[in-house]
Amino acid sequence: MEVPAPSAVFEGSLADVSLLAGLLVDKFCYHLPLYRQHQRLKDAGITLRRSTLTNYVQRIYDAQWQHILQSRVLAMDETPIKAGRKKKGQMKASWYWPIYGENDEICFTWSDSRGSAHIEQQLEGFSGVLLSDGYTAYDRYARNKPGITQAQCWAHTRRYFERASKSDPAAEEALILIGGLYRVEQQIREKELAGEEKLAYRSHHALPIVDAFFGWCHNQCQRMDVLNSDPLAKALVYAENHRGQLKAYLSDPAVPIDTNHLERALR
């Protein structure tokens, strides 16, 4: 009786799951370059082209990227990295753009620019909620796109008021209110709420805090002693400019309150 060959991960390829998983773990977790993995395989009597390993990694990346784009909620960020020589003694500035899907998958894209064109290119075909910080490139991307809902990270908003508190004690009130939102999220996790129950809990407990926060912001904007150049003024403008995006998580239980999960993956 003939035993059928196991299903291939890639059509027409003999590479099994263990080989591909080991390849990725060694490369991305233990920083073992593909050329060294190629040498190890050769020493073990396994003859492959180095380009074959590169092709395996690219195909896995492409498959994961397409799966991430099927998510209804994406988190996206950007972080600077030096890559390539600009001139003697100086490297070029470029950017990594980590994108986090709703199944705890993350892919990193790269560009030599921080402009919205890269976001447009990478998220082509995506429809859903994009969670980000307040960087204007995300606003430009989402503008006039009916299929895209913007959600704003409360952790980034909090940082503005944290900086402002060093020069204006009034900012402490904002920090207390935002802290209340995070306590609500902690309670949701402890109660293991999801779906409509999570949404109802946020509506009952978090929405009043959000309304109080923006009411406090409005009152602070009436102060005659706060200059436009003050850290508190900048924090107030930042929050007000993103009011709708900051409230987006209250109407969708699948949207996190911040992008901290993405930042942890980035680190």
C-alpha positions, 0 to 999 in steps of 0.5 A: 500500500502506497502512503501518499506524500504529505501536503506541501506548504508550497505547491511544487516544493519539498520544503516542509513546515519544520524546515520553513519554521526553523528558517524563520525562527533562526533568521528573525529570532536569533538573527542568523543570516540566510547565508549562514543557514545555507552554510549549515545546510550544506555542512549537513549534506543538504544542497540548496541554492541560497536564492531558494532560501530567500524565495521561501522567506519571501513567499511566507512573508507575502502570504502573511502580509495578504492575511494581515490585510484581510483583518478588519482592524489594523494597527500601524506605526513608523520608526526611523532606521539608518540604512545605506550610506548617504555620504562619508561618515553618515548613513541615510535616514529611512523608515520601518512601518510595522503593521499589526493584524487582528490575529496577532500577526505583524509584518514590517515594511520599509521605505526611504520616506515617511510620507503617506504614499507608502501607506497608500501603497501598502494598504491598497485594498484594505477596508476597515479600521486603522489604529495609529498615532496622530501623525498627519500622514495617516490623516492624509491616507484616510481622507476621502476613503469611505472604507477606512475608519480612523482610530487614535491611540490614547497612549500617544495622547497621554504622552502630550499631557504627561509632558505638559504636567511638568510645566502646568499642574492642571494637566494632571487632571487629564492624566487622571481621566485617561487613567480611568479609561485604562482602568475600564479596559483592565476591568474588561480583561478581568471580566473577560468581556467580548463583543456586545458585552465589551461594547456595553461596558465601555459605553456605560463606564468609559464614555462618561470619562471621555465626555468629561475629558473633552469637557475639561479640555474645552474649559482649559482652552478658555484660559487666558494664561495658556499660550499657544507655545505652552506644552498644555496648549499643544496637548489640548490641540492634539486631543481636540484635533483627534476627538473623533478618532479617540472616540472610535474605540467606544463604538467597536469592541474589536478596536484596542484603546491604544497601539501599545501591542504594536509598540511591544512587538516593535521593541 
